[in-house]
Amino acid sequence: METDEAYFESYGDVAVHRLMIQDAVRTDAYRRAIEQLVEPGMRVLDVGAGSGILSLFAARAGAEHVHAVDRSAIIELAKKLAKTNGLADRITFQRGLVEEQEITPPVDLVVSEWFGFFGLAETMFKSFVHARELFLAPGGSTLPARFSLHVAPIQSEVLYCERGPGLWETPVYGFDFEQLVDVELMELEATSVVIPPDVYLAAPVAVLDLDCCEAAVGDYFFDAHVEFEFERSGVLHGFAGHFDSELAPGVVLSTSSLGPETHWRQTYFPIRKRDVRAGDCLRLRMQALDAERGDKRLPIYLFEGELERAGERVDRFFYKVDATFE
Ligand SMILES: C[S@@+](CC[C@H](N)C(=O)[O-])C[C@H]1O[C@@H](n2cnc3c(N)ncnc32)[C@H](O)[C@@H]1O
């Protein structure tokens, strides 16, 4: 998205909200969490209300009042839907940036579905954190409650060729296109794809684990040092990433390859392929940086790896991978 205007315009499209509401893993997890946390008489803030679905859940669960805030035009439809469903008297719809609203008195619960691909794309967590700091009463809670990110090394020739530089490594219709490998390696992009469980070369490990009621904006941009021991020999084609979130105690929304598919799928981070052996140890430093240039809603990921075999370093790499909206 080139501007924030384009970003909010995209959320004016009902089809985007259809996609999210149709994702029953997502929407039903939010419904269960809201029904667990909302008690009669509570005041709730819905950050980025969209179609208003989470506000409707909260009002139906007995909230005394819900503030539904969205900068996008979709909020006009949300208002009509609340009226049709007899809940308009307990939901106030406010169009604009949540950061610029006046909401008094403070609320007991801040609800928000702010997850982009690999959780962080769109960086909407910034608005969620600001809203929590501005409008949550002392002792109040947030939904989601926790957020974590996980990565693992994978072997997938298919992803490497379709979503990475692999296509150029073999002749293209009989022509040598190999110099494009280096061009692609300079502008690697993360993409949202289904990553089957059988391509993992080691189990995923957490690179971030946050308490959403406490974490500051800066905490979401992480610098993690993790280790993997390869469970089998093969070819490392990059990394798989996914996020999990405990929305409320015992209500977990997972986007792992092992769970049911969600519209976020998993995320593939390509790197140049390299051979690995069972028992090799990969020390990985992964960072998520706030973009200073270009699209500020897309973080930048850095991967710095050292491969050890029988205690000796046999390989090193460094790659920058940009987040995308797909
Ligand atoms: C992922 S959608 C979630 C919509 C809805 N809550 C749901 O669960 O179906 C995020 C929504 O947040 C809105 N949004 C993002 N940042 C915002 C901000 N700073 N202020 C107000 N609305 C925002 C977008 O316009 C979009 O409608």
Ligand as a Chemical Component Dictionary entry (heavy atoms), coordinates in Angstrom:
data_LIG
# 
_chem_comp.id                   LIG 
_chem_comp.type                 NON-POLYMER 
_chem_comp.pdbx_formal_charge   0 
_chem_comp.three_letter_code    LIG 
# 
loop_
_chem_comp_atom.comp_id 
_chem_comp_atom.atom_id 
_chem_comp_atom.alt_atom_id 
_chem_comp_atom.type_symbol 
_chem_comp_atom.charge 
_chem_comp_atom.model_Cartn_x 
_chem_comp_atom.model_Cartn_y 
_chem_comp_atom.model_Cartn_z 
_chem_comp_atom.pdbx_ordinal 
LIG C1  C1  C 0  -8.090  -7.140 10.310 1  
LIG S1  S1  S 1  -9.456  -6.021 10.182 2  
LIG C2  C2  C 0  -10.519 -6.616 11.466 3  
LIG C3  C3  C 0  -11.978 -6.248 11.274 4  
LIG C4  C4  C 0  -12.936 -6.817 12.320 5  
LIG N1  N1  N 0  -12.567 -6.407 13.661 6  
LIG C5  C5  C 0  -13.009 -8.322 12.260 7  
LIG O1  O1  O 0  -12.488 -8.968 13.170 8  
LIG O2  O2  O -1 -13.581 -8.858 11.308 9  
LIG C6  C6  C 0  -8.742  -4.563 10.827 10 
LIG C7  C7  C 0  -9.590  -3.285 10.749 11 
LIG O3  O3  O 0  -8.926  -2.277 11.495 12 
LIG C8  C8  C 0  -9.047  -1.029 10.847 13 
LIG N2  N2  N 0  -7.919  -0.208 11.333 14 
LIG C9  C9  C 0  -6.596  -0.455 11.198 15 
LIG N3  N3  N 0  -5.873  0.478  11.837 16 
LIG C10 C10 C 0  -6.752  1.355  12.383 17 
LIG C11 C11 C 0  -6.616  2.557  13.148 18 
LIG N4  N4  N 0  -5.422  3.018  13.492 19 
LIG N5  N5  N 0  -7.737  3.207  13.519 20 
LIG C12 C12 C 0  -8.959  2.752  13.163 21 
LIG N6  N6  N 0  -9.158  1.635  12.427 22 
LIG C13 C13 C 0  -8.065  0.937  12.049 23 
LIG C14 C14 C 0  -9.048  -1.377 9.360  24 
LIG O4  O4  O 0  -9.689  -0.369 8.609  25 
LIG C15 C15 C 0  -9.800  -2.713 9.362  26 
LIG O5  O5  O 0  -11.184 -2.531 9.119  27 
# 
loop_
_chem_comp_bond.comp_id 
_chem_comp_bond.atom_id_1 
_chem_comp_bond.atom_id_2 
_chem_comp_bond.value_order 
_chem_comp_bond.pdbx_ordinal 
LIG C1  S1  SING 1  
LIG S1  C2  SING 2  
LIG S1  C6  SING 3  
LIG C2  C3  SING 4  
LIG C3  C4  SING 5  
LIG C4  N1  SING 6  
LIG C4  C5  SING 7  
LIG C5  O1  DOUB 8  
LIG C5  O2  SING 9  
LIG C6  C7  SING 10 
LIG C7  O3  SING 11 
LIG C7  C15 SING 12 
LIG O3  C8  SING 13 
LIG C8  N2  SING 14 
LIG C8  C14 SING 15 
LIG N2  C9  SING 16 
LIG N2  C13 SING 17 
LIG C9  N3  DOUB 18 
LIG N3  C10 SING 19 
LIG C10 C11 SING 20 
LIG C10 C13 DOUB 21 
LIG C11 N4  SING 22 
LIG C11 N5  DOUB 23 
LIG N5  C12 SING 24 
LIG C12 N6  DOUB 25 
LIG N6  C13 SING 26 
LIG C14 O4  SING 27 
LIG C14 C15 SING 28 
LIG C15 O5  SING 29 
# 
